[in-house]
Amino acid sequence: MTAIAKKTPPTPKAPKGAKPAAGGRTVKVTLVRSLIGYPAVQRETAKGLGLRKPGSSAVLFETPAVLGMINRIVHALKVETVEKP
């Protein structure tokens, strides 16, 4: 007879919608360079920021996750702070 192993429930993940920072600060990021020829990780990072092609922009909350993504592809972005989205 085989023993049936009990599966542990999966750990909960963070919600997809990020909460605004305490000050409610936002940043506007614009893709100014094409990412053709760059590693796929950098292209996926731009996609994660909501940027599709050069000239596209997104207004995002200034969270540690977003700032880390911006830092990863800062060579291809123009970053501006925005008071109100």
C-alpha positions in Angstrom: 0.0 0.0 0.0 1.4 3.4 -0.9 1.4 6.3 1.5 -0.3 9.5 0.3 1.6 12.6 1.1 -0.4 15.6 2.3 0.2 18.7 0.3 0.8 21.9 2.1 -1.4 24.8 1.0 0.5 27.3 -1.3 1.8 30.4 0.3 -0.3 33.5 -0.5 1.2 35.9 -3.0 1.2 39.6 -2.9 -1.8 41.2 -4.7 -1.1 42.4 -8.3 -2.3 46.0 -7.7 0.4 47.9 -5.9 -0.7 50.3 -3.1 0.4 53.9 -3.5 3.4 55.0 -1.4 2.8 56.8 1.8 3.3 60.2 0.1 1.3 59.1 -2.9 4.2 60.0 -5.2 4.1 58.9 -8.8 6.7 58.7 -11.6 6.2 59.0 -15.3 8.5 56.7 -17.3 8.9 57.0 -21.0 10.8 54.5 -23.2 13.2 56.5 -25.3 15.4 53.7 -26.7 14.4 50.5 -28.4 15.4 47.4 -26.5 16.2 45.4 -29.6 19.5 43.7 -29.1 19.2 43.9 -25.3 18.7 40.8 -23.1 15.2 39.4 -22.9 15.2 40.2 -19.2 15.3 43.9 -20.0 12.6 43.6 -22.6 10.4 41.8 -20.1 11.1 44.5 -17.5 9.9 47.2 -19.9 6.8 45.1 -20.5 6.2 44.8 -16.8 6.3 48.6 -16.5 3.6 48.9 -19.2 6.0 50.1 -21.9 5.6 48.6 -25.4 7.5 50.6 -27.9 9.7 53.7 -28.0 7.7 56.8 -27.1 5.2 54.9 -24.9 4.9 56.1 -21.3 3.3 55.1 -18.1 2.5 56.8 -14.8 3.3 54.5 -11.9 3.3 54.6 -8.1 6.7 55.0 -6.7 7.2 51.7 -4.9 10.4 49.8 -4.2 9.4 47.2 -6.9 8.8 49.9 -9.6 12.0 51.7 -8.7 14.0 48.5 -8.9 12.5 47.8 -12.4 13.4 51.4 -13.5 16.9 51.0 -12.2 17.3 47.9 -14.3 16.6 49.6 -17.6 17.4 53.2 -16.7 19.6 53.5 -19.9 16.5 53.3 -22.0 14.1 55.4 -20.0 13.3 59.0 -19.2 11.9 59.3 -15.7 10.0 62.3 -14.3 8.3 62.8 -11.0 4.6 63.6 -11.2 2.5 65.3 -8.5 -0.9 64.1 -9.7 -1.5 61.3 -12.2 
